[in-house]
Amino acid sequence: MRTKSSIRNLTAAFLGQLLGIAISFISRKIFIGVLDEEYLGINGLFTNILSMLSIMELGVGPAIVFCLYKPLAEDNQAQILALMKLFRRLYCLIGCGILAAGIGISFFLPVFLKEAPDIPQLQLIFILFVANSAVSYFFSYKRSMIIADQRRYIATIYRYTAYFLLNAAQCAILIWTGNYIQYLLIQFLATFLENLLVSKKAERLYPYLKEKTTEKLDAKTIKSISQNVGAMFFHKLGGIFVNSTDNIILSKFIGIGAVGLYSNYELVLSALSKVIYQIFEAFTASIGNMGATENSEKSRKIFYVLQFLDAWIFGVSSICLWILFNPFIEVFFGKNMLLGRGTVGVIVAKYYLTGMRKAVLTYRDAYGLYWQDRYKPLFEIVINIGASIALVERWGISGVFFGTIISTVSTCFWVEPYILFKYVFQTKSAEYFWRTAVYTGVSLAVGAAITWISGSFQPEGIADFAVLCAFSFGMSNLLFLAIYFRRWEFQYIIRTGWSYFAGRRFIWMRK
């Protein structure tokens, strides 16, 4: 059941994100063609400010999903109803809080800008961003129910259907009117409708959600939720300050134009990360279910398989980004949108380091390991902001991202696996770090080889870029296959995939 659910979730996420990437780049191309660079910068800056405001969410989302694993496995409907009642109230408060705080911040927007852009109704634009963020919380708790029950694929289908329709409508608005405010109004409407429809779907899947309950949560559950929410507040704070301050620092110290330049690279990274992260999120609920029913030895074995998959995916994607990033930006957005090769290298290194944590973070979410390293994000924040501000004056855009690398290596990269191995596997984490070193060495060697081979090829159009893309992706995977095909983790993945898809095939033939 867990394998079936994981593969369903993975398939829906992968196909949906591919569609999402395609429409994202078409939408961005039209956005750049209709509106100028300042609008692009404002779009990136306001998105980052709103990400910082989401600190009010306090990590309630992961706490919901983690608390639901056990009652769902036991079909304890009374416990589920009591949990959902609590989370409904919390999310309503969060949505209202974000709306109020965002409206307040809208009066102080010049603080985030080095120079005021020539964009009318800037405050209204920001309030529309705030409203879009706030409205997403009013139905989110029911989405969490679907995800915790290993049915993430359902939420994924709704998410990407809405995303496709939203981008199509926004493109039409820009082409016909060129009006940015109407563009944002469409976004608000799409967010509201998507969350409403997912909520109704959850009620159809779990009719008892519409029942009223007088059941109260026991003291142990309340304590667990309070601990997780409190710990997740720090983790959320760390994630926001590390991932959402880059554009704010760039805007303040270099200018809104730098945010606009980086935003195209960020679009690529965001689209790619969403595809890959969906792969790992597809396994989270199944790992959580396994944690409630299986021993730690089996869980550790599956973790090493997930780490291997993590290393392969982020190794290949980092190599492709290093080779293809600037050719892609030049072909699709123009030479005037390029960043220096050194800056691209720092961006790719930051992407790889963040990605290599994904297997550990998947297990952290599945096992609810938020309390044990709750103070780690505070050190991460101080180091990240301090290093980024110190280095931005000397190295410009590269300095901001190098500051993030410093904070990641000095905190997350070693603390997170240490906590996982200590509290879940009850063993030392030395093997994890040895494996990480080996995987990173292989990625660097393969990347250097492919860079050397493709170094003289300069794509001059979409056809040339497609050739370079196919070569980079194909060759990196072939080299990884030649190096890794004898590893037991690779054999495990092949056997599991074959048994699932072959079984479905034979079932279909028998019908």
C-alpha positions in Angstrom: 0.0 0.0 0.0 2.8 2.4 0.9 4.7 1.7 -2.4 1.5 2.1 -4.4 0.7 5.4 -2.7 4.2 6.8 -3.1 4.3 5.9 -6.8 0.9 7.5 -7.4 2.0 10.6 -5.6 5.2 10.7 -7.5 3.7 10.2 -10.9 1.1 13.0 -10.4 3.7 15.3 -9.0 6.1 14.7 -11.8 3.6 15.1 -14.7 2.0 18.1 -13.0 5.2 19.9 -12.5 6.4 19.3 -16.0 3.2 21.0 -17.2 3.8 23.7 -14.6 7.3 24.4 -15.8 6.2 24.7 -19.4 3.4 27.2 -18.6 5.7 29.1 -16.2 8.3 29.9 -18.8 5.7 30.9 -21.4 4.1 33.2 -18.8 7.5 34.7 -17.8 8.3 35.3 -21.5 5.0 37.2 -22.0 5.5 39.0 -18.7 9.0 40.3 -19.7 7.7 41.2 -23.2 4.7 43.3 -21.9 6.0 44.7 -18.6 9.5 46.2 -17.9 12.3 44.9 -15.7 11.1 46.9 -12.6 7.8 44.9 -12.5 9.9 41.7 -12.6 11.9 43.0 -9.6 8.9 44.1 -7.7 7.3 40.7 -8.3 10.3 38.9 -6.8 10.7 41.4 -3.9 7.0 41.2 -2.8 7.0 37.4 -3.1 10.0 37.3 -0.7 8.4 39.8 1.8 5.2 37.6 1.8 7.4 34.5 2.4 8.7 36.3 5.5 5.2 37.1 6.6 4.3 33.4 6.5 6.3 33.1 9.7 2.9 33.5 11.3 2.0 30.0 10.0 4.3 28.8 12.9 4.8 25.4 11.3 1.2 24.4 11.9 1.1 22.6 8.5 3.8 20.0 9.2 2.4 19.6 12.7 -1.1 18.8 11.3 0.3 16.1 8.9 2.5 14.5 11.5 -0.3 14.3 14.2 -2.7 12.7 11.6 -0.5 9.7 10.7 -1.3 7.6 13.7 -5.1 8.3 13.9 -5.4 7.7 10.1 -3.6 4.4 10.4 -5.9 3.4 13.2 -9.1 4.9 11.6 -9.7 6.9 14.8 -12.3 9.3 13.5 -13.0 10.9 16.8 -9.3 11.9 17.2 -9.1 13.1 13.6 -12.2 15.3 14.1 -10.8 16.8 17.3 -7.4 17.6 15.5 -9.1 19.1 12.5 -11.3 21.3 14.7 -8.2 22.7 16.4 -6.3 23.2 13.1 -9.3 25.0 11.5 -9.2 27.6 14.2 -5.4 28.0 14.1 -5.4 28.5 10.3 -8.2 31.0 10.5 -6.2 33.0 13.0 -3.1 32.7 10.8 -4.9 34.0 7.7 -6.3 37.0 9.5 -3.0 37.7 11.1 -1.1 37.7 7.7 -3.8 40.0 6.2 -3.5 42.5 9.1 0.3 42.5 9.2 0.6 42.8 5.4 -1.6 45.8 5.3 0.5 47.4 8.0 3.7 46.7 6.2 2.3 48.2 3.0 2.8 51.7 4.5 6.6 51.1 4.9 7.5 49.7 1.5 10.2 52.3 0.8 12.3 50.6 3.6 12.8 47.6 1.3 13.8 49.6 -1.8 17.1 51.4 -2.6 15.2 53.6 -5.1 11.5 53.9 -5.6 10.5 52.3 -9.0 8.3 54.1 -11.5 5.3 51.8 -10.8 1.9 53.3 -10.0 -0.3 52.0 -7.1 2.6 50.2 -5.4 0.8 49.9 -2.1 -2.3 48.3 -3.8 -0.1 45.9 -5.6 1.5 44.7 -2.4 -1.9 44.4 -0.7 -3.1 42.1 -3.5 0.0 39.9 -2.8 -1.0 39.9 0.9 -4.6 39.0 0.2 -3.5 36.1 -2.1 -1.3 34.7 0.6 -3.9 35.1 3.4 -6.8 33.5 1.6 -4.8 30.3 1.1 -4.9 29.5 4.8 -8.7 29.4 5.2 -9.1 25.9 3.7 -5.6 24.5 4.0 -6.2 22.2 6.9 -8.4 19.9 4.8 -5.7 19.6 2.2 -3.4 18.4 5.0 -5.9 15.6 5.7 -5.6 14.3 2.1 -1.7 14.5 2.2 -1.4 12.7 5.5 -3.6 9.9 4.2 -1.0 9.2 1.4 -3.2 10.8 -1.2 -1.1 13.7 -2.1 -1.7 13.0 -5.8 -5.2 14.3 -5.4 -4.1 17.7 -4.0 -1.4 17.7 -6.7 -4.0 17.3 -9.5 -6.0 20.2 -8.2 -2.9 22.3 -7.6 -1.5 22.0 -11.2 -4.9 22.2 -12.9 -5.5 25.5 -11.1 -1.9 26.6 -11.9 -2.3 25.9 -15.6 -5.6 27.8 -15.8 -4.2 30.7 -13.8 -1.1 31.2 -16.0 -3.2 30.9 -19.1 -5.6 33.6 -17.8 -2.8 35.8 -16.7 -1.1 35.6 -20.1 -4.3 36.6 -21.7 -4.8 39.6 -19.4 -1.2 40.8 -20.1 -1.6 40.4 -23.8 -5.0 42.2 -24.0 -4.6 44.8 -21.3 -1.0 44.9 -20.0 -2.6 45.6 -16.6 -0.5 44.3 -13.7 -3.3 44.8 -11.1 -5.7 42.7 -13.1 -3.0 40.1 -13.4 -2.8 39.9 -9.6 -6.6 39.9 -9.2 -6.8 36.7 -11.3 -4.1 35.1 -9.1 -6.2 35.9 -5.9 -9.3 34.4 -7.5 -7.5 31.2 -8.6 -6.0 30.7 -5.1 -9.4 31.0 -3.5 -11.2 28.6 -5.9 -8.4 26.0 -5.8 -8.5 25.8 -2.0 -12.3 25.8 -1.9 -12.4 22.9 -4.4 -9.8 20.9 -2.5 -11.8 21.4 0.7 -14.9 20.1 -0.9 -13.0 17.1 -2.3 -11.8 16.3 1.2 -15.3 16.3 2.5 -16.4 13.8 -0.2 -13.4 11.5 0.6 -14.0 11.8 4.4 -17.7 12.5 5.0 -17.3 12.5 8.7 -15.3 15.8 8.4 -18.7 17.6 8.2 -19.8 16.2 11.5 -19.6 18.2 14.7 -17.5 16.9 17.6 -17.3 17.4 21.3 -14.2 15.2 21.5 -11.3 16.9 23.2 -7.6 16.2 22.7 -5.8 14.5 25.5 -3.0 16.3 27.4 -0.3 14.1 25.7 -1.5 15.1 22.2 -1.8 18.8 23.1 1.8 18.7 24.5 3.1 17.0 21.3 1.4 19.6 19.1 2.6 22.5 21.2 6.2 21.2 21.1 6.1 20.6 17.4 4.5 24.0 16.6 6.9 25.8 18.9 9.9 24.0 17.3 8.6 24.5 13.8 8.3 28.2 14.5 12.1 28.3 14.7 12.5 26.1 11.6 10.1 28.2 9.7 11.9 31.3 10.8 15.2 29.9 9.6 13.8 28.8 6.3 12.2 32.2 5.6 15.3 34.3 6.6 17.6 32.1 4.6 15.5 31.7 1.5 13.6 34.9 1.4 16.1 37.6 2.4 18.3 37.3 -0.7 16.1 39.5 -2.9 15.6 42.0 0.0 19.4 42.3 0.5 19.9 42.6 -3.3 17.2 45.3 -3.5 18.6 47.3 -0.6 22.3 47.1 -1.4 22.5 46.8 -5.2 19.1 47.8 -6.6 15.8 46.5 -7.9 17.5 45.8 -11.3 19.7 43.1 -9.6 16.5 41.4 -8.3 15.1 41.5 -11.8 18.2 39.8 -13.3 18.3 37.1 -10.6 14.6 36.5 -10.8 14.9 34.6 -14.1 17.5 32.3 -12.6 15.3 32.0 -9.6 12.4 31.0 -11.8 14.4 28.1 -13.3 15.6 27.0 -9.8 12.1 27.3 -8.4 10.5 25.3 -11.2 13.2 22.6 -11.1 13.1 22.4 -7.3 9.4 22.0 -7.2 9.6 19.0 -9.6 12.3 17.4 -7.5 10.8 18.2 -4.1 7.5 16.7 -5.1 9.4 13.4 -5.6 10.5 13.4 -1.9 7.2 14.8 -0.6 5.5 11.9 -2.4 7.3 9.5 0.0 6.8 11.5 3.3 3.4 10.1 4.3 4.4 6.6 3.5 7.6 7.0 5.6 5.5 8.4 8.4 3.2 5.4 8.2 6.3 3.1 8.2 7.6 4.9 11.3 4.4 4.1 13.2 4.4 0.4 12.2 8.0 -0.8 11.4 11.4 -1.1 13.2 14.2 1.4 12.9 16.5 -1.0 10.9 14.1 -1.2 8.0 13.6 2.6 8.1 17.4 3.2 8.0 17.7 0.9 4.9 15.0 2.9 3.1 16.7 6.1 4.2 20.0 5.1 2.4 18.0 4.3 -0.7 16.4 7.8 -0.5 19.8 9.4 0.1 21.1 7.6 -3.0 18.2 8.9 -5.1 18.8 12.4 -3.6 22.4 12.3 -4.7 21.6 11.1 -8.2 18.9 13.6 -8.8 20.7 16.7 -7.5 24.0 15.6 -8.9 22.6 15.4 -12.5 20.5 18.5 -12.1 23.4 20.6 -10.7 25.6 19.5 -13.6 22.9 20.4 -16.1 22.3 23.8 -14.4 26.1 24.6 -14.5 26.3 23.9 -18.2 22.9 25.1 -19.4 21.9 28.1 -17.1 23.4 31.0 -19.1 22.7 29.4 -22.6 19.0 29.0 -21.5 18.7 32.6 -20.2 20.4 34.0 -23.3 18.2 32.0 -25.7 14.9 32.7 -23.9 15.3 36.0 -22.2 18.2 37.8 -24.0 21.9 38.5 -23.4 21.1 41.6 -21.3 19.6 39.2 -18.6 22.8 37.2 -18.0 24.8 36.9 -14.8 28.5 36.2 -14.6 29.8 32.7 -14.8 31.2 32.9 -11.3 27.9 34.0 -9.9 26.2 31.1 -11.7 28.7 28.7 -10.0 27.8 30.0 -6.6 24.0 29.8 -7.3 24.4 26.2 -8.5 26.6 25.3 -5.4 23.9 26.7 -3.1 21.2 24.7 -5.0 23.2 21.5 -4.7 23.9 21.9 -0.9 20.2 22.6 -0.3 19.1 19.7 -2.4 21.5 17.2 -0.7 19.6 17.8 2.6 16.3 16.6 1.1 16.5 13.0 2.2 17.2 14.0 5.8 14.4 16.6 5.8 11.9 14.1 4.4 12.6 11.8 7.3 12.5 14.8 9.7 9.0 15.7 8.5 7.8 12.1 8.6 9.1 11.5 12.1 8.3 14.9 13.5 11.9 15.7 14.6 11.3 19.4 15.0 11.9 19.8 18.7 15.4 18.2 18.9 17.2 20.9 16.8 14.8 23.8 17.4 17.7 26.3 18.1 19.6 25.4 15.0 17.7 27.9 12.7 18.6 30.8 15.0 22.3 30.3 14.4 21.6 29.8 10.7 19.7 33.1 10.5 22.5 35.1 12.2 25.3 33.6 10.1 23.3 33.9 6.8 22.3 37.5 7.2 25.7 38.6 8.7 27.7 36.8 6.0 25.5 37.9 3.1 25.6 41.6 4.1 29.3 41.4 4.7 30.0 39.9 1.4 27.5 41.7 -0.9 29.6 44.9 -0.8 32.7 43.0 -1.9 31.4 40.4 -4.3 28.0 41.8 -5.3 25.3 39.2 -6.1 27.7 36.3 -5.6 28.4 37.5 -2.1 24.7 37.2 -1.1 24.5 33.6 -2.2 27.9 32.7 -0.8 26.7 33.9 2.6 23.8 31.4 2.4 26.3 28.6 1.6 28.3 29.5 4.6 25.3 29.4 6.9 24.1 26.0 5.4 27.5 24.3 5.8 28.1 25.6 9.3 24.6 24.6 10.7 22.1 22.5 8.7 24.4 20.3 6.8 25.7 18.5 9.9 23.1 19.1 12.6 20.1 17.7 10.7 21.6 14.2 10.0 23.1 14.1 13.5 19.7 14.5 15.0 18.1 12.0 12.6 20.6 9.2 13.3 20.6 9.8 17.1 16.8 9.9 17.7 15.5 7.6 14.9 18.2 5.1 14.0 20.0 5.2 17.3 23.4 5.1 15.7 26.2 7.4 14.6 25.9 9.4 11.4 29.5 8.8 10.2 28.3 6.5 7.3 25.9 9.2 6.1 28.7 11.8 5.8 31.0 9.3 4.1 28.3 8.5 1.6 27.6 12.3 1.0 31.4 12.9 0.4 31.5 10.0 -2.1 28.4 11.2 -4.0 29.6 14.8 -4.1 33.0 13.6 -5.4 31.3 11.6 -8.2 29.1 14.6 -9.1 32.1 16.9 -9.3 34.1 14.5 -11.5 31.2 13.8 -13.9 30.5 17.6 -14.0 34.1 18.4 -14.9 34.2 15.8 -17.6 31.0 17.0 -19.3 32.0 20.6 -19.0 35.3 19.8 -20.7 33.7 17.9 -23.5 31.0 20.5 -24.2 33.2 23.6 -23.5 33.7 24.5 -27.2 30.0 24.3 -28.1 28.2 27.6 -28.1 24.4 27.3 -28.8 23.0 30.1 -31.0 19.3 29.2 -31.0 16.7 26.9 -29.6 17.8 23.9 -31.7 21.4 24.2 -30.5 20.3 24.6 -26.9 18.1 21.5 -27.2 21.2 19.5 -28.4 23.3 20.8 -25.5 20.5 20.0 -23.1 20.0 16.4 -24.4 23.8 15.9 -24.3 24.3 17.2 -20.8 21.3 15.3 -19.3 21.9 12.1 -21.2 25.7 11.9 -20.7 25.5 12.8 -17.0 22.9 10.0 -16.4 24.9 7.5 -18.4 28.1 8.2 -16.4 26.1 8.0 -13.2 24.7 4.7 -14.3 28.1 3.3 -15.2 29.4 4.3 -11.8 26.5 3.3 -9.6 24.7 0.4 -11.3 26.2 -2.2 -9.0 25.2 -0.4 -5.8 22.5 -2.2 -3.8 20.5 1.0 -3.5 20.2 1.3 -7.3 19.3 -2.4 -7.5 16.6 -1.9 -4.9 15.0 1.0 -6.8 15.0 -1.0 -10.0 13.4 -4.1 -8.4 10.8 -2.1 -6.6 9.8 -0.1 -9.7 9.7 -3.2 -11.8 7.6 -5.2 -9.3 5.1 -2.4 -9.2 4.7 -1.6 -12.9 5.0 -5.2 -14.0 2.3 -6.2 -11.5 0.0 -3.5 -12.8 0.6 -4.7 -16.3 -0.2 -8.3 -15.5 -3.3 -7.3 -13.6 -4.5 -5.3 -16.7 -3.7 -8.3 -19.0 -5.8 -10.6 -16.7 -8.7 -8.3 -16.9 
